[in-house]
């Protein structure tokens, strides 16, 4: 078995990066909570025009149609803002890169 090794030194930039998915899921959860609060605060009296009373489940569903996309969007905007702020804390480091290639000979 023979091995081939090569060494090199390169510079790399290290910076903290927010996880966009976590912020967007958190925004969706906040949107669900806001929809629940809006449903609890709503009045369930017949409308003046149609004389229809919407059940709480339907009100919650309609509220979800607005609050979840808004929450996801705001979570994404916050993540982008934190990503831009994190660029100020980036640093350059020197990294040694080692590459080892093993040639296995089988009988």
N, C-alpha and C positions, 0 to 999 in steps of 0.2 A: 504494500500500500504506500503510495507516494502522496505527498501533500505539497500544494503550491500556496505560498502565502504572499500577500501584498499589503503594504501599509501606506496610508495616506493621511494627511492632516487637512481638515476642512473647517470652515467657520459656519456655524449654524445660529439662527436667531430663535430664541426661546421667548414665548410670551403666553400669558394665560388667555385662554379662549373660552367664552361661555358656550354651553351646550344649548343650541337653539331649540331642540326638541323639548328639553325640560322646561324652558320658559314658555313655549307655546302650549304644552300640556297644562302647565300651571295656570295660564291664562284661560284655557278652556274650563278648568275646574272652578276658577273664580267666576266665570260666566255662568256656570250651572248654579253656583251659590246665589249669584245676583238674581237669576231667573226665579229661584225658589223664594227669595225675599220679596221680589215683585209680585209673585203669585200670592203670598201670604198677606201683602198689604193691599191687594186689589179689592174692589167692591164688586159683589156679585148680585147686582140689581138688574132688572130688565132694562134693556136699552130703550130709549125714547122712540127710535125710528122703527126697529124691527120687533120689539117686545120679546127679545130672546135673552136667555140667561146662559152665559158660557160657563161650563163646568171648570173647576180648578185645574184639572188635568189638561184641558185644552188651552187654557190660559198659560200654563207652564210650558206647553209645547210651542206656542207662539212666541213666548218670551225667549225660549232657547234659540229660536231662529235668529234672533238679534244679538243676544248677549254672548253666545259662544263664539261666533266669528269675530265680534269686537274684542273679546278677551284674547283669542288667539293672535289677532293682529297687534294688540297692545303688547302682548308677551314677546312677539317677534321684534317689535320696535325697541323694546327695552333691551333685548339681547343684542341688537345691532348697536345701540348706544353704548352698552358695556364693552362690546368688542372694540369699538373705536377708542374708548377710554383706556382699554388694556394695551393699546399700541404704545402708549407712553411708557409703559413698564416693561417693554421688551428689552432684552439684552442679547449681546452677541457672545457666544462661547466658542472655544476651539475644541474640536472633537477629533479623536483619532479613529480612523476607520480601518478595520482589519478584515481582510477577506481571506478565508481559508477554503480551498477547494480540495476535496479528497477524491482521489481516483481509486476506486475499489476494483481490484482485479479478482475475478472469480475463476476457479479452476474448471 
